[in-house]
């Protein structure tokens, strides 16, 4: 999700609670997550000693929870609307309106909850994002339809290619961007999915300010035409045995996305992209609820020359979460190697508050040598506030420190990975 500091927290109370059907609680898979798995454990009644923001809100307002009717049928759909004010390193202050509709296409006992989430963001720096994301599950989770449609009007600094760039190399690029990413996955065997899709990324009205000293920028040297189109099919392989994809405490997630772009599909050039996303979660110690999480994210270009704005870049992964400690777009190159580890532990016995310590490292290939020469590390600490004890969803407040004086606050709804 977007790295946004949510200032109006009260509306968040209603994100998780409405999706609790009368027959029991069911997790809502993260929007746009390919192959997010069902969490059957969420049908269990949470420990009554556990607290979340919903409980805090009810305690303050003296609002009693709705009575459950064991004979009632599950609600067909669950609507949440969240207005908020936020802040990010790359956008400044921003106004946000997001909605979510959760629903079941078939029997909730055998089928994941589907979701559709539209959102609108407008920032202090005149950045506008309109998105529609969906995650639709068919009967018995046989198929998973994943939608990620976005429109960006997004002036943002870029800092050049490879690992030798500096913050002083800031080069403002203004552009509009249409993203149409659509995939369908089929369940092949337990926890394993395979599927096909189509990805389109169209950038237009691209305008570059240039370097302050008047030198040629890396974007100019690489090639930055007024518009660019990347278009082609997508092949996806996924293994996911996590019990809760919102806040995993054990299991393995491995996702491989191969994206060949072809001129006969409308792409400006033939080039190939490959993303290998692997996440491992270990209870440590095994007798506790503490979790050691490890994330490897390799974003590669096996062949061809992607448009500059489609190159791998810090914070431009599908969830905008890589590189805590650095501003979005800080590094860019044809190939990106990324590794992060995080230790998650509780602060209060009632589960309301938790904390994390994390460290990551990223490296981008140089241009035109395509060699990896520099590794940029970052580390930080974070606070977790339980939004919903049924889904175990948290507000994640992290402060990260990178090299070269880089630092900042990074916020998510749900864990970073």
C-alpha positions, 0 to 999 in steps of 0.5 A: 500500500501507499506509504502514508501517515494517516492523521485521521485514525478514527475512520480506520476503526471501521476498516476491519470490523465490518468484514466480520460476518455473523457466522464468524470472522474472515480475513480480507486479502490484501488488495492486489495480492496475487494468490492471497490465501484463505485463513481458516483460523480467522473463524476462531473467536479471538482471545477476549483479553486481546484489544484492538482500535475497534475496542478502544473506540467502543470503550471511548464512545460506549458503543456496544458491539452488535449481537451475533445471531448464530442462525443468521446468514453471513452478510453479502457485502461489507463496505468501508469508506476512509477519508484521511490526511497523510504525509510522505517523503515524496508527496508532502501532505496529501488528502486521501479518500479510499473505500473497500467492498468485501464480499463472497462469491460463494460459500464463505466456509470454502471461498476467500473473501473478495474485495474491490478498493477504489481510492483517490489521493491528491498531494501538496506537490500536485500529485494525483493518484486514482486507483481501482484494485480488486481481488476476486475469488471464484467458488472453492478458490479455483480461480483468482482474478487480480486487478490493479488499475491506476492513473497517476499525474505524478511529478517526482524527483529522480536521481539517476541510474545505478548506485553512485547517484546523490541527493544533489542529483535530483531531477524533477520529471513530470508525467501522466501514467496509466497502469492496467495490470490484469491477471487470472490464476488457477489453483493447481494443487494445494497452496500452488497457483499458476496464471496468465495476465496482461500488463500495460504501462503508458506514460505520456506528457513526460517533461524533465526539468534537468539537473541544477548545474545544467549537465546532461542527466542520466534520464537524458542519456538513457533516453526519455521521450515525451511518451512510452508504452510497455505492453505484453502478457504476464506469466505468474507462478505462486506458492503461498502456504501462509495462514494469514497474509495480512500479518503472517506468523509462519509460512512461505510466500514465493511469487515469480512474475515474467513479463515479456513486452512486445511491439505487436502488443503495442509496446515501444520496444521488445523487452523482458521483465522478471520479478522474484518475490520470496518471503519467509516467516519464522516464529522465534523463539518457537514458543512465542508469538514473535516473528522473524520475517525475511524478504528477498525481492529481485526485479530484473531485466533479462533482455531489452531496454525498458523505458526509463520510468518502467525501470526497477526503482526504490519504492516502486514495487507493486506495494510501494514498500521496498527501501524503508529509509530512502525516498521513493525513486531514490535509486533506479537501474535495469536490475535491482536486488533487494533483501530485508529482514524484520523482527516483530514482537509484542509490547503489551499483553493485550496485543494492542501494541507491538514493535519491530526492528528491521534492516534492508539492503538494495543494489542497482546495476550501473548503466551501461555496464549493467554491473552491481557496484554499490550496496545501500543499507538501511535500518530502523525501528517501528511501532505496531498498533492493532487495528483489528484483532480478528484479521490481526491487521496493524497500523505500521509506523516505521522510522528508517535511516539510510546512508548519505543522511537519508531518513524518514517516517514510513506508514502502512496499513498491514505489515510491510511484507 
